[in-house]
Protein backbone atom coordinates (compact mmCIF):
# COMPACT_ATOMS: atom_id res chain seq x y z
CA UNK A 1 0.00 0.00 0.00
CA UNK A 2 1.36 3.43 -0.91
CA UNK A 3 1.03 6.53 1.18
CA UNK A 4 -0.76 9.39 -0.59
CA UNK A 5 1.34 12.44 -1.36
CA UNK A 6 0.93 15.42 0.97
CA UNK A 7 -1.49 17.97 -0.30
CA UNK A 8 0.06 20.98 1.42
CA UNK A 9 3.44 22.39 2.33
CA UNK A 10 3.78 24.48 5.49
CA UNK A 11 6.48 27.13 5.29
CA UNK A 12 7.10 28.14 8.89
CA UNK A 13 8.38 31.48 10.08
CA UNK A 14 11.24 29.79 11.90
CA UNK A 15 14.72 29.43 10.47
CA UNK A 16 16.41 26.05 10.54
CA UNK A 17 18.31 27.15 13.65
CA UNK A 18 15.04 28.08 15.42
CA UNK A 19 15.08 31.88 15.11
CA UNK A 20 11.88 33.80 14.28
CA UNK A 21 12.00 35.01 10.68
CA UNK A 22 11.72 38.76 10.06
CA UNK A 23 10.09 40.99 8.90
CA UNK A 24 7.01 40.18 10.95
CA UNK A 25 4.70 40.48 7.90
CA UNK A 26 6.67 38.07 5.69
CA UNK A 27 3.78 35.58 5.46
CA UNK A 28 1.28 38.18 4.29
CA UNK A 29 3.78 39.52 1.74
CA UNK A 30 4.56 36.08 0.32
CA UNK A 31 0.89 35.06 0.14
CA UNK A 32 0.04 38.46 -1.36
CA UNK A 33 2.55 37.91 -4.16
CA UNK A 34 0.71 34.68 -5.00
CA UNK A 35 -2.81 36.17 -4.79
CA UNK A 36 -3.39 36.09 -8.55
CA UNK A 37 -3.24 32.28 -8.69
CA UNK A 38 -6.84 31.18 -8.26
CA UNK A 39 -9.05 28.27 -9.28
CA UNK A 40 -10.49 28.43 -12.79
CA UNK A 41 -13.51 30.66 -13.11
CA UNK A 42 -12.63 33.03 -10.29
CA UNK A 43 -10.93 36.36 -10.77
CA UNK A 44 -9.35 38.90 -8.53
CA UNK A 45 -10.70 41.90 -10.43
CA UNK A 46 -13.94 43.44 -11.58
CA UNK A 47 -16.66 45.55 -9.98
CA UNK A 48 -16.91 45.08 -6.25
CA UNK A 49 -13.72 43.02 -6.16
CA UNK A 50 -11.62 42.91 -3.04
CA UNK A 51 -8.05 41.99 -2.34
CA UNK A 52 -7.70 38.46 -1.08
CA UNK A 53 -5.29 35.58 -0.89
CA UNK A 54 -5.18 32.70 -3.32
CA UNK A 55 -6.61 29.49 -1.86
CA UNK A 56 -3.35 27.86 -2.99
CA UNK A 57 -1.10 30.04 -0.79
CA UNK A 58 -2.50 31.41 2.48
CA UNK A 59 -0.91 32.90 5.59
CA UNK A 60 -1.83 31.38 8.95
CA UNK A 61 -0.62 31.36 12.54
CA UNK A 62 -0.23 27.83 13.87
CA UNK A 63 0.77 27.31 17.48
CA UNK A 64 1.93 30.93 17.63
CA UNK A 65 4.18 30.59 14.54
CA UNK A 66 3.48 32.48 11.33
CA UNK A 67 3.24 30.12 8.38
CA UNK A 68 2.30 30.07 4.74
CA UNK A 69 0.34 27.03 3.66
CA UNK A 70 1.00 26.21 0.01
CA UNK A 71 -1.29 23.75 -1.73
CA UNK A 72 0.61 21.47 -4.08
CA UNK A 73 -2.03 22.18 -6.76
CA UNK A 74 -0.06 25.41 -7.33
CA UNK A 75 2.73 23.29 -8.83
CA UNK A 76 0.34 22.04 -11.54
CA UNK A 77 -1.17 25.47 -12.18
CA UNK A 78 2.09 27.43 -12.45
CA UNK A 79 5.42 25.74 -11.80
CA UNK A 80 7.23 29.09 -11.64
CA UNK A 81 4.96 30.25 -8.78
CA UNK A 82 5.63 26.97 -6.95
CA UNK A 83 9.36 27.37 -7.49
CA UNK A 84 9.17 30.97 -6.25
CA UNK A 85 7.65 30.06 -2.87
CA UNK A 86 9.85 27.01 -2.39
CA UNK A 87 13.00 28.96 -3.31
CA UNK A 88 11.92 31.72 -0.89
CA UNK A 89 11.80 29.13 1.89
CA UNK A 90 15.14 27.60 0.90
CA UNK A 91 16.95 30.93 0.41
CA UNK A 92 15.79 32.15 3.83
CA UNK A 93 16.50 28.80 5.50
CA UNK A 94 12.91 28.45 6.71
CA UNK A 95 11.53 25.24 8.12
CA UNK A 96 9.25 23.44 5.66
CA UNK A 97 6.88 20.61 6.53
CA UNK A 98 4.80 18.54 4.14
CA UNK A 99 1.40 17.68 5.58
CA UNK A 100 -2.30 17.88 5.09
CA UNK A 101 -4.30 20.35 7.16
CA UNK A 102 -7.40 18.55 8.34
CA UNK A 103 -10.69 20.41 8.59
CA UNK A 104 -11.95 21.09 12.07
CA UNK A 105 -14.46 18.60 13.38
CA UNK A 106 -18.03 19.89 13.45
CA UNK A 107 -19.28 20.81 16.91
CA UNK A 108 -21.02 18.02 18.78
CA UNK A 109 -24.74 18.48 19.33
CA UNK A 110 -25.47 20.01 22.71
CA UNK A 111 -21.88 21.15 23.20
C-alpha positions as CSV (number, residue, x, y, z in Angstrom):
1,X,0.0,0.0,0.0
2,X,1.4,3.4,-0.9
3,X,1.0,6.5,1.2
4,X,-0.8,9.4,-0.6
5,X,1.3,12.4,-1.4
6,X,0.9,15.4,1.0
7,X,-1.5,18.0,-0.3
8,X,0.1,21.0,1.4
9,X,3.4,22.4,2.3
10,X,3.8,24.5,5.5
11,X,6.5,27.1,5.3
12,X,7.1,28.1,8.9
13,X,8.4,31.5,10.1
14,X,11.2,29.8,11.9
15,X,14.7,29.4,10.5
16,X,16.4,26.0,10.5
17,X,18.3,27.2,13.7
18,X,15.0,28.1,15.4
19,X,15.1,31.9,15.1
20,X,11.9,33.8,14.3
21,X,12.0,35.0,10.7
22,X,11.7,38.8,10.1
23,X,10.1,41.0,8.9
24,X,7.0,40.2,10.9
25,X,4.7,40.5,7.9
26,X,6.7,38.1,5.7
27,X,3.8,35.6,5.5
28,X,1.3,38.2,4.3
29,X,3.8,39.5,1.7
30,X,4.6,36.1,0.3
31,X,0.9,35.1,0.1
32,X,0.0,38.5,-1.4
33,X,2.5,37.9,-4.2
34,X,0.7,34.7,-5.0
35,X,-2.8,36.2,-4.8
36,X,-3.4,36.1,-8.6
37,X,-3.2,32.3,-8.7
38,X,-6.8,31.2,-8.3
39,X,-9.0,28.3,-9.3
40,X,-10.5,28.4,-12.8
41,X,-13.5,30.7,-13.1
42,X,-12.6,33.0,-10.3
43,X,-10.9,36.4,-10.8
44,X,-9.3,38.9,-8.5
45,X,-10.7,41.9,-10.4
46,X,-13.9,43.4,-11.6
47,X,-16.7,45.6,-10.0
48,X,-16.9,45.1,-6.2
49,X,-13.7,43.0,-6.2
50,X,-11.6,42.9,-3.0
51,X,-8.0,42.0,-2.3
52,X,-7.7,38.5,-1.1
53,X,-5.3,35.6,-0.9
54,X,-5.2,32.7,-3.3
55,X,-6.6,29.5,-1.9
56,X,-3.3,27.9,-3.0
57,X,-1.1,30.0,-0.8
58,X,-2.5,31.4,2.5
59,X,-0.9,32.9,5.6
60,X,-1.8,31.4,8.9
61,X,-0.6,31.4,12.5
62,X,-0.2,27.8,13.9
63,X,0.8,27.3,17.5
64,X,1.9,30.9,17.6
65,X,4.2,30.6,14.5
66,X,3.5,32.5,11.3
67,X,3.2,30.1,8.4
68,X,2.3,30.1,4.7
69,X,0.3,27.0,3.7
70,X,1.0,26.2,0.0
71,X,-1.3,23.7,-1.7
72,X,0.6,21.5,-4.1
73,X,-2.0,22.2,-6.8
74,X,-0.1,25.4,-7.3
75,X,2.7,23.3,-8.8
76,X,0.3,22.0,-11.5
77,X,-1.2,25.5,-12.2
78,X,2.1,27.4,-12.5
79,X,5.4,25.7,-11.8
80,X,7.2,29.1,-11.6
81,X,5.0,30.2,-8.8
82,X,5.6,27.0,-7.0
83,X,9.4,27.4,-7.5
84,X,9.2,31.0,-6.2
85,X,7.7,30.1,-2.9
86,X,9.8,27.0,-2.4
87,X,13.0,29.0,-3.3
88,X,11.9,31.7,-0.9
89,X,11.8,29.1,1.9
90,X,15.1,27.6,0.9
91,X,16.9,30.9,0.4
92,X,15.8,32.2,3.8
93,X,16.5,28.8,5.5
94,X,12.9,28.5,6.7
95,X,11.5,25.2,8.1
96,X,9.2,23.4,5.7
97,X,6.9,20.6,6.5
98,X,4.8,18.5,4.1
99,X,1.4,17.7,5.6
100,X,-2.3,17.9,5.1
101,X,-4.3,20.3,7.2
102,X,-7.4,18.5,8.3
103,X,-10.7,20.4,8.6
104,X,-11.9,21.1,12.1
105,X,-14.5,18.6,13.4
106,X,-18.0,19.9,13.4
107,X,-19.3,20.8,16.9
108,X,-21.0,18.0,18.8
109,X,-24.7,18.5,19.3
110,X,-25.5,20.0,22.7
111,X,-21.9,21.2,23.2
